[in-house]
Amino acid sequence: MTIHLLKDDPSPSDFSTADLGFDAVYMEGRSWDEMKGGYNPVATAMFIRKNTDTDDDPDFTDYVVLHEFAHAVFDATIRDGEKGEQWFSSLRDLYEKAGDGKKFLNENAGLNINEYFAECAAASLDPCTKGILEKKDAAMFSFLQNMWGCLE
Protein backbone atom coordinates (compact mmCIF):
# COMPACT_ATOMS: atom_id res chain seq x y z
CA MET A 1 0.00 0.00 0.00
CA THR A 2 1.18 3.50 -0.80
CA ILE A 3 0.71 6.05 1.97
CA HIS A 4 0.90 9.75 1.13
CA LEU A 5 1.34 12.02 4.14
CA LEU A 6 0.67 15.52 2.91
CA LYS A 7 2.50 17.70 5.42
CA ASP A 8 1.42 21.00 3.95
CA ASP A 9 -2.14 22.06 3.34
CA PRO A 10 -2.28 21.97 -0.46
CA SER A 11 -5.11 23.36 -2.48
CA PRO A 12 -6.73 21.22 -5.17
CA SER A 13 -4.82 23.16 -7.82
CA ASP A 14 -1.48 22.09 -6.28
CA PHE A 15 -1.89 18.49 -7.33
CA SER A 16 -4.33 16.12 -8.89
CA THR A 17 -6.14 13.77 -6.51
CA ALA A 18 -6.11 11.34 -9.44
CA ASP A 19 -2.31 11.26 -9.10
CA LEU A 20 -2.88 9.76 -5.68
CA GLY A 21 -5.46 7.32 -7.02
CA PHE A 22 -8.47 9.34 -5.86
CA ASP A 23 -10.89 10.24 -8.61
CA ALA A 24 -14.31 11.88 -8.65
CA VAL A 25 -16.06 8.52 -8.17
CA TYR A 26 -14.01 7.74 -5.08
CA MET A 27 -14.56 11.20 -3.63
CA GLU A 28 -18.34 10.65 -3.82
CA GLY A 29 -19.04 14.29 -4.54
CA ARG A 30 -17.00 15.54 -1.57
CA SER A 31 -14.61 18.40 -2.16
CA TRP A 32 -10.94 18.14 -1.31
CA ASP A 33 -11.50 20.60 1.55
CA GLU A 34 -13.89 18.10 3.18
CA MET A 35 -11.38 15.25 3.02
CA LYS A 36 -9.08 14.73 6.00
CA GLY A 37 -7.77 11.50 4.58
CA GLY A 38 -8.71 8.76 2.22
CA TYR A 39 -8.17 5.10 1.40
CA ASN A 40 -8.68 3.78 -2.10
CA PRO A 41 -8.76 -0.04 -2.29
CA VAL A 42 -8.37 -0.09 -6.08
CA ALA A 43 -5.23 2.03 -6.01
CA THR A 44 -4.19 0.56 -2.62
CA ALA A 45 -3.32 4.09 -1.63
CA MET A 46 -3.99 6.15 1.46
CA PHE A 47 -3.53 9.85 2.02
CA ILE A 48 -3.61 11.88 5.19
CA ARG A 49 -3.70 15.64 4.96
CA LYS A 50 -3.07 18.38 7.43
CA ASN A 51 -6.27 20.10 8.42
CA THR A 52 -5.81 23.69 9.48
CA ASP A 53 -8.91 23.53 11.69
CA THR A 54 -7.28 20.92 13.91
CA ASP A 55 -3.64 22.00 13.92
CA ASP A 56 -3.79 22.51 17.67
CA ASP A 57 -4.73 18.84 18.19
CA PRO A 58 -1.69 16.57 17.70
CA ASP A 59 -3.90 13.48 18.13
CA PHE A 60 -5.99 14.44 15.10
CA THR A 61 -3.53 13.07 12.52
CA ASP A 62 -3.11 9.86 14.53
CA TYR A 63 -6.88 9.34 14.55
CA VAL A 64 -7.16 9.97 10.80
CA VAL A 65 -4.38 7.41 10.19
CA LEU A 66 -6.26 4.86 12.33
CA HIS A 67 -9.51 5.64 10.48
CA GLU A 68 -7.98 5.21 7.01
CA PHE A 69 -6.08 2.11 8.15
CA ALA A 70 -9.41 0.69 9.33
CA HIS A 71 -10.74 1.02 5.77
CA ALA A 72 -7.79 -1.11 4.62
CA VAL A 73 -8.54 -3.66 7.36
CA PHE A 74 -12.18 -3.71 6.25
CA ASP A 75 -11.14 -4.52 2.70
CA ALA A 76 -8.61 -7.17 3.69
CA THR A 77 -10.67 -8.95 6.34
CA ILE A 78 -14.36 -8.23 5.91
CA ARG A 79 -14.65 -7.60 2.20
CA ASP A 80 -12.07 -10.15 1.02
CA GLY A 81 -11.07 -12.14 4.08
CA GLU A 82 -11.65 -15.74 5.09
CA LYS A 83 -14.29 -14.83 7.69
CA GLY A 84 -15.59 -11.94 5.61
CA GLU A 85 -19.15 -13.11 4.99
CA GLN A 86 -19.72 -13.99 8.64
CA TRP A 87 -18.16 -10.73 9.88
CA PHE A 88 -20.02 -8.62 7.31
CA SER A 89 -23.35 -10.12 8.35
CA SER A 90 -22.60 -9.31 12.01
CA LEU A 91 -21.38 -5.84 11.11
CA ARG A 92 -24.50 -5.11 9.05
CA ASP A 93 -26.68 -6.11 12.03
CA LEU A 94 -24.64 -3.89 14.36
CA TYR A 95 -24.85 -0.96 11.92
CA GLU A 96 -28.64 -1.30 11.66
CA LYS A 97 -29.07 -1.58 15.44
CA ALA A 98 -26.80 1.41 16.04
CA GLY A 99 -28.88 3.45 13.59
CA ASP A 100 -32.16 2.35 15.14
CA GLY A 101 -30.96 3.34 18.59
CA LYS A 102 -29.07 6.40 17.40
CA LYS A 103 -25.90 4.96 18.91
CA PHE A 104 -23.56 6.12 16.17
CA LEU A 105 -20.27 7.26 17.57
CA ASN A 106 -20.47 10.39 15.44
CA GLU A 107 -22.16 11.74 12.32
CA ASN A 108 -19.58 10.21 9.97
CA ALA A 109 -20.22 6.72 11.38
CA GLY A 110 -23.83 6.99 10.27
CA LEU A 111 -22.99 7.62 6.61
CA ASN A 112 -22.62 3.96 5.61
CA ILE A 113 -21.36 0.63 6.87
CA ASN A 114 -17.77 1.31 5.74
CA GLU A 115 -17.61 4.59 7.65
CA TYR A 116 -19.30 2.98 10.66
CA PHE A 117 -16.59 0.34 10.75
CA ALA A 118 -13.75 2.81 10.18
CA GLU A 119 -14.93 5.26 12.84
CA CYS A 120 -15.57 2.55 15.42
CA ALA A 121 -12.38 0.62 14.63
CA ALA A 122 -10.29 3.79 14.94
CA ALA A 123 -12.02 4.65 18.22
CA SER A 124 -11.38 1.15 19.58
CA LEU A 125 -7.64 1.52 18.92
CA ASP A 126 -7.28 5.08 20.22
CA PRO A 127 -6.86 5.29 24.02
CA CYS A 128 -8.61 8.70 24.01
CA THR A 129 -11.81 7.38 22.39
CA LYS A 130 -11.90 3.69 23.32
CA GLY A 131 -14.01 4.28 26.43
CA ILE A 132 -16.46 6.48 24.53
CA LEU A 133 -17.09 3.72 21.98
CA GLU A 134 -17.46 1.12 24.73
CA LYS A 135 -20.17 3.21 26.44
CA LYS A 136 -21.96 4.43 23.31
CA ASP A 137 -21.97 1.18 21.28
CA ALA A 138 -20.97 -1.72 23.54
CA ALA A 139 -21.98 -4.36 20.98
CA MET A 140 -19.70 -2.89 18.31
CA PHE A 141 -16.90 -2.51 20.84
CA SER A 142 -17.24 -6.21 21.68
CA PHE A 143 -17.31 -7.17 17.98
CA LEU A 144 -14.10 -5.24 17.35
CA GLN A 145 -12.31 -6.69 20.38
CA ASN A 146 -13.19 -10.17 19.11
CA MET A 147 -12.08 -9.29 15.58
CA TRP A 148 -8.76 -7.80 16.70
CA GLY A 149 -8.13 -10.97 18.74
CA CYS A 150 -8.76 -13.16 15.69
CA LEU A 151 -6.27 -11.16 13.64
CA GLU A 152 -3.36 -11.61 16.05
ZAMARGU-4260 file (C-alpha; in steps of 0.2 Angstrom, whole numbers, plus 5000, padded with zeros to 4 digits):
<rodrens>
0) 5000/5000/5000 | 5006/5018/4996 | 5004/5030/5010 | 5005/5049/5006 | 5007/5060/5021
5) 5003/5078/5015 | 5012/5089/5027 | 5007/5105/5020 | 4989/5110/5017 | 4989/5110/4998
10) 4974/5117/4988 | 4966/5106/4974 | 4976/5116/4961 | 4993/5110/4969 | 4991/5092/4963
15) 4978/5081/4956 | 4969/5069/4967 | 4969/5057/4953 | 4988/5056/4954 | 4986/5049/4972
20) 4973/5037/4965 | 4958/5047/4971 | 4946/5051/4957 | 4928/5059/4957 | 4920/5043/4959
25) 4930/5039/4975 | 4927/5056/4982 | 4908/5053/4981 | 4905/5071/4977 | 4915/5078/4992
30) 4927/5092/4989 | 4945/5091/4993 | 4943/5103/5008 | 4931/5091/5016 | 4943/5076/5015
35) 4955/5074/5030 | 4961/5058/5023 | 4956/5044/5011 | 4959/5026/5007 | 4957/5019/4990
40) 4956/5000/4989 | 4958/5000/4970 | 4974/5010/4970 | 4979/5003/4987 | 4983/5020/4992
45) 4980/5031/5007 | 4982/5049/5010 | 4982/5059/5026 | 4981/5078/5025 | 4985/5092/5037
50) 4969/5101/5042 | 4971/5118/5047 | 4955/5118/5058 | 4964/5105/5070 | 4982/5110/5070
55) 4981/5113/5088 | 4976/5094/5091 | 4992/5083/5089 | 4981/5067/5091 | 4970/5072/5075
60) 4982/5065/5063 | 4984/5049/5073 | 4966/5047/5073 | 4964/5050/5054 | 4978/5037/5051
65) 4969/5024/5062 | 4952/5028/5052 | 4960/5026/5035 | 4970/5011/5041 | 4953/5003/5047
70) 4946/5005/5029 | 4961/4994/5023 | 4957/4982/5037 | 4939/4981/5031 | 4944/4977/5013
75) 4957/4964/5018 | 4947/4955/5032 | 4928/4959/5030 | 4927/4962/5011 | 4940/4949/5005
80) 4945/4939/5020 | 4942/4921/5025 | 4929/4926/5038 | 4922/4940/5028 | 4904/4934/5025
85) 4901/4930/5043 | 4909/4946/5049 | 4900/4957/5037 | 4883/4949/5042 | 4887/4953/5060
90) 4893/4971/5056 | 4878/4974/5045 | 4867/4969/5060 | 4877/4981/5072 | 4876/4995/5060
95) 4857/4994/5058 | 4855/4992/5077 | 4866/5007/5080 | 4856/5017/5068 | 4839/5012/5076
100) 4845/5017/5093 | 4855/5032/5087 | 4871/5025/5095 | 4882/5031/5081 | 4899/5036/5088
105) 4898/5052/5077 | 4889/5059/5062 | 4902/5051/5050 | 4899/5034/5057 | 4881/5035/5051
110) 4885/5038/5033 | 4887/5020/5028 | 4893/5003/5034 | 4911/5007/5029 | 4912/5023/5038
115) 4903/5015/5053 | 4917/5002/5054 | 4931/5014/5051 | 4925/5026/5064 | 4922/5013/5077
120) 4938/5003/5073 | 4949/5019/5075 | 4940/5023/5091 | 4943/5006/5098 | 4962/5008/5095
125) 4964/5025/5101 | 4966/5026/5120 | 4957/5043/5120 | 4941/5037/5112 | 4940/5018/5117
130) 4930/5021/5132 | 4918/5032/5123 | 4915/5019/5110 | 4913/5006/5124 | 4899/5016/5132
135) 4890/5022/5117 | 4890/5006/5106 | 4895/4991/5118 | 4890/4978/5105 | 4902/4986/5092
140) 4915/4987/5104 | 4914/4969/5108 | 4913/4964/5090 | 4930/4974/5087 | 4938/4967/5102
145) 4934/4949/5096 | 4940/4954/5078 | 4956/4961/5084 | 4959/4945/5094 | 4956/4934/5078
150) 4969/4944/5068 | 4983/4942/5080
</rodrens>
